[in-house]
Amino acid sequence: MIGFLTLLKREIMRFLKDAIDTIAPPTISVILFLLIFGVGLGSRLGDVHGVPYIQFMTPGLLLLAIVRNAFLNPAYSLFQARWYGNIADFLVSPLSVEQIALAILLGGVARGLVVGALVLVAAWLLTGITVAQPMWALGYALAVAVAFAGVGCIVGLWTRGWEGVGAIDTFVLDPLVMLGGVFYSLEMVRGVPLIEPLTALNPFTYITEGFRAAMLGEAEAHVLTGLVLTLALGVICVGVVIALFRVGYHLKA
Amino acid sequence: MHTPAISIEHLRKTYGTLVAVDDLSLEIQRGEFFGLLGPNGAGKTTTINAIVGLVKPTRGHILVLGLDAVRDYRRVHRLVGIAFQELILDGSFLNVREILIYQAGYFGIPPRRARAKADELLERFGLWEKRSAKVQELSGGQKRRLVLAKALIHDPEVLILDEPTAGADVEMRLQLWEMLQDLHAQGKTILLTTHYLEEAERLCQRVGILHQGRLVSLGPPEQLARERGQAHLEDVFLELIRSERS
């Protein structure tokens, strides 16, 4: 257990010691989104589903912060350790491959939740938002962080270059999240060509709506729909990560 | 009969059509100082990486103190310390002392004992003054000593050193030789790969010469020289490699 906790501590210290590059930028960018789209433009949009627009978009932004940070930490940590070769420090230790995989994955979960908590505090200060169902919201945030930290681990193992992580972030995660109802509800884009079908087909829409339901108390989708989707994604990703570590994918020659 | 420190049985490793190690069988006894020699690409690094599980054997078995290196990898890793040829150090955000403390932690050593062990090794390897420095601030010799200290953090019974003096100047090489002789005198089994035949002659009780993945000669350096009517191991090595090539 000491070995596992040491590696987990390493993964957490890795982003905490470099907070100016890891924690500050995503927190500041979400605060800017809140200020510009929420406080600025949002005041002209009126209420959405009975809440001011800024409060409506806050759960989506929170989810965006959790997803990206939970993904980026293990993706870069794993690839960096492979690139510089210090992954061998863990692989020649008595840690089991499952312990290594889980410690790196949980490091991503920790970063996702730390940034998420900071964004929530900022949102509360700016909008006075409160969480309608705290336990559901926390469980949701945790499940999302686990699922996307799993995606990060898979990408960190798969990529052969630094650009691989950025490419997945830009070409997969960003469109998935941006077209997943962070800034709008399905109702708001009803009849809009391309956007409506893309949003309706995007599983992330139901994850966002579920989280919105947990935070605001109401949304277009039931809280359980998104949670079931998130848990399924999490189970698949964690399973794939452990399987890849067991076979030594891009870890052992 | 004593269990050998390392027992390699019919090890074969291929990468596509390239045969890196070809039916290698070898026993290294407990407390022995053993040298694995060979030209570049002979299979030395592949062999030692297979012992610590970084290379998956295509065929064959490796036992470390009687434990299977694949099946019992976690117990094997407790018994083995490895210093890689490349100066691999987790220096992105850790300082020298922290590198050793974290490494101790991976081996399950509790924090207080990890700090004490790290400090002891920093003193022993002349790195105490550099304990708060980042890896990038260390000289090549200091990095090499840190890599060696890291391999010793969990007090392993078997120490594997891949080209431990590569790139070292004469003074540093002599210092490292002295350190290795001390470790051997303390009872550690040492498996060393090297390009420097003088190093092998001076330190190793037995050497194995690899060529194109095959073991072409095995024995004490002076015996190998005597059998082939040569004065030095270097002459034996050159003769063997040339005869293998022709």
Interface residues (C-beta under 8 A of the other chain):
Chain A: M1 I2 G3 L5 T6 L7 K9 R10 M13 R14 K17 D18 Q80 A81 Y84 G85 N86 A88 D89 F90 L91 V92 S93 P94 L95 S96 G248 K252 A253
Chain B: Y15 T46 N49 V52 G53 L54 V55 K56 R74 R75 H77 R78 V80 I82 F84 E86 I88 L89 D90 S92 F93 Y102 Q103 G105 Y106 F107 G108 I109 P110 K150
